[in-house]
């Protein structure tokens, strides 16, 4: 049995050749999905799953985008958001296009970035370029209490996210 590992929304602007103009207003994102079997997933460490995602995103090229567009133009549809929410999945989102920490609206620069209530559901992870800069990443994680407890007790996960630090969740 195949299992959907993760579905990632990718920015298609730079994947197109020629790329979309930086003045294009709006999003051009598309879901990239990678799959594996449960047996393979359980027999590897978390880095292997990340590698699968990396390979799927790297394989999402101009030709893949245009191939999807040709099919969609023959039968256009709008995807209901509920189709993207897998109760056993993880949802990751963000926009690296905007300098989230670079704006000052008169109250000083932001110390943290959070999404609105509409972006909250169990398993949602939103990533932002990190407040510390230098390639750091800030994560906003939305989990039900029982999901958070399970995550906090997963030693492999804790070791992966804070290998040299004390657990601080």
N, C-alpha and C positions, 0 to 999 in steps of 0.2 A: 504494500500500500504506500503510495506517495503522500507526503505531508507537506503542505505549504509552510516553508520555513519563515519567510518574511516577505512582505510586500512593501516596497519602498517607492515613494513618489520621487521621481527624478526630474530635474530641470532640463527640458529639451532645448532651451535656447542655444546653448553652446554645442549641442550635439548635432545640430543641423549644419549642412554645408551648402551654401553659405549660412552662417548663423543669423539668428534674428537680430534686428537692430536693438541696441541698448535703449532706444526710445520707444520700443514696442511696449504698450501699456497693457499689463495683464500677465497672467501666468500661462505657461505652456509646460505643464507637468504631465507625467504619465507614470503609471504603476509599473514597476519592475518586480517580478516575482521569481523566487528561486525555490526549488523543491528538493526534498531528499526523503529517504525512508526514516522511520522512527528508529530502526535498528542502527543505521549509520549515524544519525544524530547523537544517539546515546553512546556510541562507541568512540566518539571524538570529543575533544574539549571545546570550550566556547569559541576559541580562536578559529577553529575550523569552520564554524557556522558563519563567523564574520568574513572569512575568506570566500565562502560561497556567495555571500552578498556582494562582496567586492567584484568577483568575477561576473556576476549578473549585471551589475552597474556598468562595468567596463565593456560588456558585450552589447550594451544598449546604444547602438551607433546610429548614424544618419540613416543607413539603409533600413534598420529595424523600425525607426520612427516613421519613415515614409511608407514602409510596408503596412504598418498598422493604420496609417492615415488612409491609404488606398482602400482597405477593407472597411474602415469606418465610414468613408464617403459613400459607399454603396448602401449602407444601412446605418445612418447616423442615429445616435441615441445619447441621452444624458444619463450618467450613472448615478443612481441614488446612493448617497453616502453609506446607507446601511449595508450595501453590498461589500464595502471595504472593511467592515468591522467583524473580525473573526473572534468569537468569544474565547478562543484558545491562542490568539495571536498577540503580537505586540505592534502597536502603531507608533511610527516614528515620523516626526514632521518638524519643519522649521523653514526658514528662508535665509540662506547665507548672503542674499543680495543686499540686505539692509543692515546698516551698522547700528544694531539695537542699543549699544551702550554709548554711542557717539552723540546722541541728541540730548539737549538740555532745554527744557521748556520753561525755565525760570525757577525750578526747584532744585537744580543741581543735576549732575549726571546720574543715571540709574545705578543702583547697587545690585539689582536683580531684575530679571525679566520673567514675566509669567503670562500665560495665555488666559483668555477669558473662559467663562463657565461653559461655553459651547464646545470647548476643546477638551473637556474632562470625561474620561471613561476609563474603565479598568483596563490597564495595559497600555495606556497612551504615554509615549515618551516624546517630548519635544526638545530638540537640541538647538542650542544657540552658540555662536562663537563666544568663547569664554571671556568673562569679565577681566581675567588676568592677562588676556592677550597671549601672544606667542604660540598660537595653535591650540590653546586650551579650549575645552568644550564644557558648557554648562548644560545640565539636563534638568528638565522639569518632568518628574515621574508621577503619574496618576495611577494609583492602585487602591483597590478595596483593602480594608484592614487585613483580611485573611490572606490576600495575595502578598501584601507587604511583609507579613509575618513569615510566609513561606520563603520569600526572597531573602529576608534577613537571616534565615537559618540555612541558606544554601552556601556552604563554605567555598565551593568552587567559584561562585559568583563574587563573594566577598573578596576572595584572593585576587580575582581578576580586576576588580575596580579599585582596590586599595591594597596592593601587594606589600607596601612598606609602611602602611599607616594602621593605626588602631581603627577598628570598625566604628564609624560615627554616623549612624543613620537616625 
